[in-house]
Each structure stands twice: as structure tokens, then as C-alpha cells.
Amino acid sequence: MYIIIVGGGKVGYYLAKSLIESNHEVLVIEKDPQRVNVLNTELGVSILEGDGSDVTFLEQAGASRANVVIAVTGDDEDNLVVCQIAKHKFNVARTIARLNNPKNRKVFRQLGIDVTVSSTELILSQIEQSIPAHLLVHLMTLRNAGIHVIEVEVPADSPAIGKPLRELGIPADCIFSLVVREGKESIIPSGDTMLQTGDHVLAVASEQGEAALRQIVFGEKVNQP
């Protein structure tokens, strides 16, 4: 696979290194001449010095044959422009953008960026996993659909324990797709399935469905509009 990475900072460097080790063809585009010299020395792959948000330069880089373009500069606007050009000018199948400010995610989605990655949100996710009082973790957000894939650990005081799922009032926009019990038994739930302490539930839900899920599993009150 031919992958173009725009931004040769630490994120771009380690990303390129990992992709090279996986035998992908990688090209890194970086503006800073000093950084270009470092990348040439340490990576030993194709490094181009220039502006990855420039159409002419992306054309020179072979964007028309790229399978993936990844923009990981420190500027969200630059990352958006790079992905927009790759998608609409060169018909790149997959565009991935680094988000420095998570608030920009909605704009990126609306403008058709395939995948956005926010280090802030990833760190928050790891924090959520390490705090016993908060046992709901976002695993994935489906682009332009407003749907989240969520993992929930059922606490010992959950009001859902011992009740069949059909009696829990689970809304249509919240689907329990898998229950993992004691880390080894996988259950595809039905209406008769009853949750136990420590169960890990994989759910697919809208934002409203997630609020209902919190109420069902944790007993949290849902604010009414």
C-alpha cells in the first residue's frame, strides 16, 4: 500500500516507522528543512521537503496513486486542507486527519474526512478505563452517523443485574450486541439474557441511546429536554 504522511513531527515519524516495518511504501512530506534532514537520516525512506497542503506538491508526491493520505501536522486547518485535496482532487480512497482540538471533529466529519484521531480523546479514554467509578468507554465513532460503539462494564450495584434485557426498557437506538462474561465466555444476548456483575457489554448507540444506557446500567438520571 502506498501511504503519504503529511507532517514529520514525532507523530509522523513514529507512524512512518511502524508502517515501514509493516512493509508499506511510505512518503513523508515535511516543511522544516532541519526536520527533513533528521527524517532522512533516521527513516531512510522517501522524504519530501515542502507544503503538503499545496495541490501541485501533492501531485508531485504521487497523491493520485496513494491508497491513504494521513495528515498529522500540529495545525488542524492544514490537516483538513490536506485531506480535502487528497479526497476531492486526487480521489484518494482513505484520508486520516489528526485532531489537535477535539471540538473540530464535527466539522471534519461534515467535510468528508474518513477518519479523525484525537490524542486528547484517546488519553481521556485511557483515563476512563482506569477509573473504577466510570466504566463506560467509547471504542469508535461511526463517521457522519452519530453512532458510537461502546464498551460497558456492569458494576456490582447495577440496577440491571438479574433482570432479562427485555424488561430493562432498552430503546431502539441502543443495541446490546455482545456480552463477555468472566473474560472468557462470549454471549450474543437475547431478550432473556440477564446481566451479571463484571459483565462487559458491547453496545451500539446514538447519543440519546448512550444516555439511556447509562441510566439502565449505572442508574444515572437522564436529563430531559
N, C-alpha and C positions, 0 to 999 in steps of 0.2 A: 504494500500500500504506500502511495506517495502522500506524505503529510507535510504541510507548510506550517511552521510555527512563527508567529509574528511577536517578537519580544524576547530578547535574550537575557533577561534577568535571571534570578535564581529559579523562579518557577519554570521559565522556558528552558533553562539549562537542564534541570533535573528531568523535566518532561522529555526533552530530546534524548537525553542519555538513556532513559528507560525504553523509549521507542526504538532507538538504535539497537539496544540489546535484544529487542524482540524482532530484529531483522526487518524493520520498516525502512523505507527510503525517506530521509528527513532533510528538510531545508529550513534553516533558521534565518529570519530576517531581523536585523538589529540596527538601530540608528547610530549608536555610540561607537566610534572607531576603536576606542580602548577596549570596550566590551567585546567587539568583534575579534580583536587580537586574542583575547582570553579564550573565547569560544573556539577559535581556530586551533589554538594550542591544546585545549583540553578535550574537545569532542572529536576533532579530526573528520568532520562531515562538512557538507556544503553550508557555508555561512555567507550571506549577502549583506553588505552594508547599505542601508537605505531605509526609506519610509514605506512600511508595509501597507499604509492606508492610501498609497498612490496607485492609481489604476495601471499606469504604464509600468511601474516597478513590479506589481503583482503579475502582470503579463510576462515580463522578463523572467520572473521566478517560475513560470510554468504553471500558473494557477489553473489554466484551462484543463490540465490533466491531473490535478490534485484530487485525491479522494476525500481529504479532510483538510480544512484550514482552521487553525487554532490561534486565537488572539489572546495573548496573556500579558499585555503591556500594563503599566500602572495607571493607565487612563481609560476609563470606561467609554468615553466618546470615541477614542481611537479604536478600541476593540469592537465597538458597534459598527464603525465605518468599514473596518477591515472585513468583518463578516458579511455586511451588506453587499460590498463589492464582490466578494467571493461568491456569494449566493446568486446575485442578480446579473452580474456582468460575466462571470465565468462558469455559472451553473454548477458550482461545487455541491456535491450531494450532502455533505455534512459540515456544519460550521459550529464551532465551540468558542464561547467567549468567557473570559474571566470577568467576574463582577467584583469590583473593589467596594462598591456601595450596594448592598442588597436591595435598597429601595428602587434601583433601576431595573430590577428583574422584570417587572410588568411591561415596561417599555420595550425591552429586548424581546420578550415573547411576542408582543404585538407586531413587531417588525420582522418576525420570522426567523430569529436565531434559533437553531435547533437545540442547543444545549447551553445552559449558563451554569457556571460554577462559582460559588461564593465561599471564600475561605472563612469569612465571618460565620456563615451559616453552618459550615462543616464543623467549626470549633464549637459552636453552640450545641450542635447535635451530639458531639462527644461529651460535652458537659452534661447534657440531659441524660445520656446513658449512664453517667457515673453518679447521679444523684438519686438515691432510692425513692425520694418523695415524688419524683416526676418520672413516670415510667412509660411515657409516650414519645416515640422517636419518629421523625419524618425520614423515610428512606428515599423517596423520589417524588418529584412533582411532574405530572404529565403536561407537556407544553400546550398552551392555548386551551386546555380543557378544564382548568380549575380543579383538578383531581389530584389527591395525594395518596401515596402508598405509605401506610403507617404500620409500625410495629408497636404493640401494646403488651406490657407485662401485667398480668392480673394480680393486684395486691391482696393480702390476706383479708382486708376489711372491705373488699369489693361487694357492692350490693348485688352484683350479677352472679355471684357464686351459688351453685346449686339450683339454678333456675334454667329451664330449657330456653334456648335462644329465641324461640318463637314468642315467649312471654316477656321479653325484655323491651319490646317497643322499638326495635331497631328500624330506622327509617330506610326508605328505598335508596337513598343516596349514600348509604353506608353498608358495605358488604363485607362480611367476615369470610375471607377466602381460605384461611388455613389456621389451625391451632397446633402448636408444637408443645407437647407435654413432657416435662422432665428432660428436655433436651434431646429426646430420642424417638418419641412417638409422634408421628405426623397425622393429624386428623383433618379430613375435609368436612367441615361442620354442616350439620343439617339443623332443622328446627328443633330436633330432640336433643342436640348436643348441650351439655351443661359444663360451664367453665369451672376450673379448679384453681386454687392458689398457685401462683407461679407459672400458669399457662402463658405462652407467648402467642398472641393473636396477630395475624397479618390481615390488615383491613384496607379496603379501597374506599375512599370517602371524599365528598366535596367538603368545603369549609363548614357548611351547615351540618353535614353529616359527622364531621370531626367533633363539633361541639356536642352533638347528641351522644357520640361515642364516649366522650369524657364523662358525661352525666351517667351513662349506663355502667361504665367500668369503675369510675372513681367516685361517683356520687356528686360530681361537681354540678353546680346550678348553671343552667343556660340562661344568659341574659336575653330577654325578649325585646324585640324592637319596639 
